[in-house]
Amino acid sequence: MDYKQKYFKYKQKYLNLLKDQKGGEPFLIDFSAKQVYLWLFAKNQRQLDFIFTGRQISFTMPPLENITLNHQHRLSLLTKGSLSVVLASKLVPKKYLARRILSRLHVLPRISPPTCIATKYVITSSINSIAFHPTLPLLATGCTDRFVRLWNCSELNPTLIKDLPGHTNLVNSVAFHPKLPLLASGSNDNTIILWDCSIPQNPTFIKNLPGHTSWVKSVAFHPTKPLLASGSWDNTVRLWDCKIPQSTYQVAILNGHTNLVNSVAFHPSLPLLASGSDDTTVRLWNYSDPKKNCEEEILPSHTDSVRSVAFHPTRSLLASGSHDRTVRLWNYSDPQKKTLEVANLHDHTNWIRSVAFHPTLPLLATGSSDRTIILWDCSDPENTYQVAILTGHIDLILSIAFHPTLPFLASVSMDNRFKIWQL
């Protein structure tokens, strides 16, 4: 059985599990149910108030969503009315989710914590970066022993498939292209290597991309276009055209940062690239015409090095994590206006090293030197709050990544381990 068949078999097994369960569903199902509850409450405050009190809200009274209520109070109110049953059934097309909502009409839905389903200890080296294959249960890791490694994570005990040699110094960053069979790796040897993943379990070397004059700390592919971005400790961000992988070439050098560049991320649809730097800023680059100087917007709110940046794939949100122990959320919904900071999250007790958004839900994961991963509900960005803390690593966390289609989160630590969490 090849890897594609294994993937579809595993995915169908998981979907069947969701349909059959009556309670104790995985984290994402609980999380989705909670979003439906909050939506129902916000959209139907007048009808619900009539059910609860026997009187209709007058037009002069403020709607309930403008009254300060904690989430537990909102959910508790919602569970008292039979209107919720009708609305939930109509709103949710998937029977297993509707069943869950209806079964909890008199009990506040408790979000079940994600569970660690796999831990892999790598004896030979520490792991700096991790990335999921866009469709298959495969992982790529970038390691301090100069290898990129490919892992099969379809089982509870991930197994090594192949070591990819080529770099002459430690590997800092790895990234799969979401649409093309490409893998990129950035290294302290100042280069980027492109790998051909046409046969996912057997990537082959395509090309070495020189150009940076210092360590390459971050590589990221555009979600749909054949574009690669790289951030380096030479203070620059570079753009590469990968339309013909064997002939990949540099199309732009983005100068502006005054210190080391640690992270880069593409916007899913707009011609925007975000970069985070030791100069304490996040910069947004408009690369609509790479041949000209790319316009930039500087987001200067952090007070220490910015280690990681990420765009949400479907919402107007940008996240940045910093050594100042905060995560900041930015709203850039209007390209004609300045990007606005909408939240400052400061629950971590040490440096933030990695941030990642869920591919579809309003969920943000942050990994820190305090050895924890925090999951945040961003459905209301200005009132983002913590929904889970993942513990288990015994050293600082270096990188985290959501799987694009499966309910997995991966994390790597300086304890020489990577973990896979089921959501």
Phi, psi and omega in degrees: 000126181280176186292328180293319178295319178299320181298310182294325177295316180295316182297318179294323177298320180291318180295322177296323178298319180297319183294326187276336186287142179257340182193169181065035182293161178299165187308315186295328179290316175301316182298315180296319179299320180296321178298321179295317178303312182295322179297314181301317182295314184294323185276345188229036185297327183288314179295320180294321179296324178295319178295318185286322190246343182082006178226150181274143175293133177285162183291341182275347181276146180290147176295154185297332182291345178270355177270136183289112177226139175285165187296324180295321180294318179299314182293323179297319178297317185297328186286357185267350188246139178293339177302328181300324181298311181297313183296318181296318181296320181286324187286321190259112181285337183273122189296324184294327179284319177299320180298321181295316180298314183293328182286347182249027185296333181244010179228130178298125180296124178262131180281121180283137182290147173300153182243143176280118183255351180202138174227130180237124178262125180255111187290323194282337186197165170276155181252129182263331188210154181216146179209140176272146168296144186297335182230331186261159176281064180236145178238144168245139177233144174254127193240162181285347180270016173084003181259146160265132182240143178249133185235143171268116182247029178282343178249170181292339177246096182304139181242144180286129178264313186198142168268134179250101179278163177154320178281154180251007176210176186300150182262125184265329190210141175226149180206134171268145170283133183295335184243327184260153180282065183231143172233135178239148177222138179243143192222166173286000172274010176074011183236166172241139174245135173260137180238142177272119181252030177303323170254099192305323183277002181216065179298147179235150181297133175252302189199148173260129182254100175276169177148314177292149181254008175209185186304138174268113187263339185208137172230144180209136176267151171291144183300331183230329185271158177280060181239141176236137175244147178222140177242138189225162175280010168270013177074012183241159168244137181235146177249139184231138176267117183250023182304316172246099189308320182293340181244028180305136181219159181280129182251342181198146170244121182260106179260142180167319177296145181255009178205185187303138177263125186255336188206146175223151179205136177272144167288143184294335184224325180278156177282063181236140175232132178257145176220143178241142191220163173291351176280010176075007182249155163254134178240139175253124183250130174264111185252029182301331174228085186300339182289338176263171176295124182289130176292149182223150173239133183258127177251100194259024192282339181287157181248005178209182185307137174266118186262337185206142176226151179203139171265145170284138184295334185233348183245160183278062183230137172236134178244145176223137179242142192222164172290351176279009175072016179241155170244131180243139177252139183234142177250122181237035188297332179251105183298340181278348182247166178293146177292134185253136172282127184247346180202146176232106187260124187225042179274341177287151182254006178209184185308142171269125184249339182205139175230145181207137176264147171295145185296338181228324186272160177281066187229127180243135174248139179228131179248142191223165172290351175279008174076012180241159169243130177248135174257133186239138173272115183251020181299327170242092190306325181287347178234043178298137181218161184282133179244345178194149172238126180257122180236158180151328175290147182252010174211176186299147183268131186258326186204145176223154181203136171274145170285138183296333185230334181264157184279062183234147167233133178249147178219146176232151187221165175287000173279012180067023181237148163239147182238148173243126182251133175269129185262000000 
